[in-house]
Amino acid sequence: MQTVRMTVGQAIVRFLARQHVERDGREQPFFAGVLGIFGHGNVTGLGQALEELGELTYYQPRNEQAGVHIAAGYAKMKNRLQTFVCTSSIGPGATNMVTGAAMATINRLPVLLLPGDIFATRLPHPVLQGLEHPHSQDVSVNDAFRPVSVYWDRIYRPEQLLSALPRAMQVLTDPAATGAVTICLPQDVQTEAYDFPAHFFKKRVWRIARTLPPEQDLDAAVELIKTAERPLIVAGGGVIYSEASDVLGKFAERFGVAVVETQAGKGALPWNHPWNAGPVGANGGLAANRLAAQADVVITVGTRLSDFTTASMTAFQHPDVKFIGINVAPLDAYKLGALPLVGDARATLAALAERLAAAGRRVSEAYRQQVASLKAEWDSEVDRLRRERPGQRLTQANVLGIVNDAAGPKDVVLNASGSMPGDLLKLWRPVDPKGYHLEYGYSTMGYEIPAGLGVKMAAPERDVFVMIGDGSYLMMNTEIVTSVQEGYKVIIVLVDNGGFQSIHGLQMSSGTKSFGNELRFRDKTTGRLTGPYMPIDYAANAASMGAVAFKADDEASLREALRKAKEADRTAFIHVTVDPEVRVPGYESWWDVPIAEVSGQASVQRARAAYVEARKRQRFYY
């Protein structure tokens, strides 16, 4: 057997560089490169291999967590068919990636993490930045990755790569099981040499098949759908990942099934598609939520059915509602006691359409008219929210509408946290399946700017509008430097509302007084953070990192700043202030946020009573 003598670090780089994926006849390398920050735990192992071999492009993020966000944003934009490797040293560099790992796994996004680890020999123990555990010498900080990784391994001997790396690839390329994969690399083992079989480094293509459910399950689903009077499709991210938008749109039109959107599924159909009733759930609109409350058959397609989508199990109120779950992941297909159709979204919808046509499913004209009427009412409400200005200052809704106007049909809006996810879900109007990018599985503060860079790397022909609040910006903004360094321009719109106003609003609506959520000076009299708002010059901060920066305080200056930002030759930043008290309302929906059962405050007591009453609408579906 022919062998190649290489270090573990070199073998990893060469193996990963030879991995490809193929779906529908389109083949591409699976890894677009390596994102990493070097320390003593990886610089002489993986770092040396990357430099010497030059087979994977290296990118230098400013923070290890941000590196994972870049990879996840890239993978999401690429429909999970391509991603990055992320490497760090042992210690804080490694644990910085834990949040990113959780985000990737929760959102089912493939990312490969290669953190440095303790010495396998255990001789230099405790190693710098190493954890001493009193009950085991086989524990390091990297064990924190176990619960947030879909596959976890630690390499103690070079030959273990022969089984670990193919297993990692199998998981990363499995649409039903993908997420963060972590392979921990003891720093001494990274530098050890081994005679690897030469065929281990041959090009390998991982083919992603479009799986179909069993025929008897498809037939059972047809029996439910063909007689449904008020059918509804809940479109999740799986519709977009499987590139099923065209099939979904034709299915809705042909069989008269309204479509409502989740955060991950928004954009699956253009906002103006006649059967797209808009967002559903806790952050949903009036059309979708009314249709959901009355639906007798609900077809969930590629969705995790989070509490926001189901409005904490209050969205679907028909007494005899039935569910059909279309998903590549059995975990999700079976939720809500659904008839599970475990398979690819596009292939499964196409198979259902063929059978429904043969079964003679007809469009209900009365239902069509109701959907059209509700959609028109909702579109009018969105117009009002985007246009109206109760006071002198811009509202967040105004800003989102103005940015939406500036964006082209193929451009991308990106956000993750604060009050903007809910407002974007209601107010943004995408016409392209990849035009709306929200990370709302983990709603990670700080995701926005690094993930925006990842999206731009994946689709350099599109403008990427990163919408971010001042709270998230202060957590993680330094990937502005990376975007300038690499020449990937993003347009960052910072909406300044003076702190964590999303949670502040939730706090106030729950009967609690304002506490700890606004960016204010400490009041010397009361000792609390209730003084004036802190004046932060965010534009100056962004400019110091190389961005072209603008300030906007009204509609005219914001539109002008957006025009200049689109013309800029590098990352552009716009700081716009808004009225923190004007919020987008909810629409006949609810989110389960428990209220203190005992309190001396009358406002909390009233909120608790309302909470107890609202919980009566929660249902257990089985």
Secondary structure, DSSP 8 states (H G I E B T S, - for coil): --EEEEEHHHHHHHHHHTEEEEETTEEEESEEEEEE---TTTIIIIIHHHHHH--S-EE--SSHHHHHHHHHHHHHHTTTS-EEEEEE-STHHHHHHHHHHHHHHHTT--EEEEEEE--SS--S-S-TT----TT-SS--GGGGGGGG-SEEEE-SSGGGHHHHHHHHHHHHT-TTT-SEEEEEEETTGGG-EEEEEGGGGS-EEEE-------HHHHHHHHHHHHT-SSEEEEE-HHHHHTT-HHHHHHHHHHHT-EEEE-TTTTTSS-TT-TTEEEE-STT--HHHHHHHHH-SEEEEES----TTTTTTTTS---TT-EEEEEESSHHHHTGGG-EEEES-HHHHHHHHHHHHHHHT----HHHHHHHHHHHHHHHHHHHHHHH--SSSS--HHHHHHHHHHHS-TT-EEEE-STTHHHHHHHH----STTSEEE--SS--TT-HHHHHHHHHHH-TTS-EEEEEEHHHHHHS-THHHHHHHHT---EEEEEE-SB-HHHHHHHHHTT----S-B-B---TTT-SS-SSB----HHHHHHHTT-EEEEE-SHHHHHHHHHHHHH-SS-EEEEEE--TT------S--------SS-S-HHHHHHHHHHHHHGGG-----
